[in-house]
Amino acid sequence: MRALSCHQPPHLVVGRGCLAECAPQLAEAGARRAVVICGATRSSVAEALLDRLRVVEVAAVLWAEIAGEPTIDDFERALAAARDVGADTIIGLGGGSALDTAKLVAGLLDDPRPLRKVFGTGTLRPRRNRLVCVPTTAGTGSEVSPNAILLDERDQSKRAVISPWIVPDATYIDPLLARTMPRAITAATGLDALTHCIEAFANRRAHPLIDEYALAGIRLIGAHLRRAVDNGDDLEARDAMALGSLYGGLCLGPVNTAAVHALAYPLGGLFRVGHGLSNALMLTHVLDFNLAAAPERYATIAAALGAGPRLCAVDSARAGVERCRELTRECGLPQRLGELGIPRTSIPQLVDSALTVRRLLDNNPREVTAVDAAAIYERAFGPYDSARC
Ligand SMILES: [Fe+2]
């Protein structure tokens, strides 16, 4: 077993209603001035948190200007707001966009370097402020990971900062917050979480410790995503999705994702397709491409999804991919890139952009060349035509 280094939030609070514990615990930890960073659509949850913070005498302001995938400009405005009030505590509340922005604000609050200077791995310095994440989707996994991804407007590419110093000090995972999440967001973010687990399990850097998280996440999400999509008030399903998303997030730091994410990023960068939906659109096409390179791993994933077993590992693996395909269909998500107005003529541009995401392509169980990537995008545009075992 290879050596593995995991950075996880030291304080993890999980369960229905647990957000109520956030304000008193922050006050006890000595917080004085907090900024809550969130998207406009979650501001009512954030306002309730602000009220609780004021009750315990933590001055708190709201910065609720995240709309869609976050950009460097969003980050700079959020950072300025946090510096303006002399924040000692940064709280990210929402989906991955709000959480990633909050993590970077915390990471650079006392650091004069511009964000573009710290893109990459291991570039940040230890921080003095407190960072709290409260996910309202299930999800991104950002609430427990050392990763943050933003859109660089200069070249429309997704850029990452990866550092143990942006792992939150505390994370509150309250399934009740997901109850009002719209059906499409539940579906897209749930498939993102499933993708985290699948890509961590079938990964060149897979590790036995993380395998257990990944399989637990696949089982939970495979069994409950449809229920959560069909009935947002199904709290058992919301609980399961919150846990599945958490397990997926715990896979991100130590192992991370692979070619599904690498090929999904350009859809967000070039065409502003949301992160979860981008992954959902690419998932089965990349798995079709990958499965012959690691049939046993994909057969295990299929079993965790409740698909198969078949006579040979490749057929079992294929049954798992079919289950994923069914799941995206059942959840009502678009099946083809053309449905989002993306032109087929953009394939060369998508390929060029995807091939720059080496940090993830290098994790993939099968090498992805430019020709391969173009063929995968072609499949994502056109009707599925299953090859036989
Ligand atoms: Fe993701």
Boltz pocket constraint, residues with backbone or C-beta under 6 A from the ligand:
constraints:
  - pocket:
      binder: B
      contacts: [[A, 140], [A, 192], [A, 193], [A, 196], [A, 261], [A, 275], [A, 279]]
      max_distance: 6.0
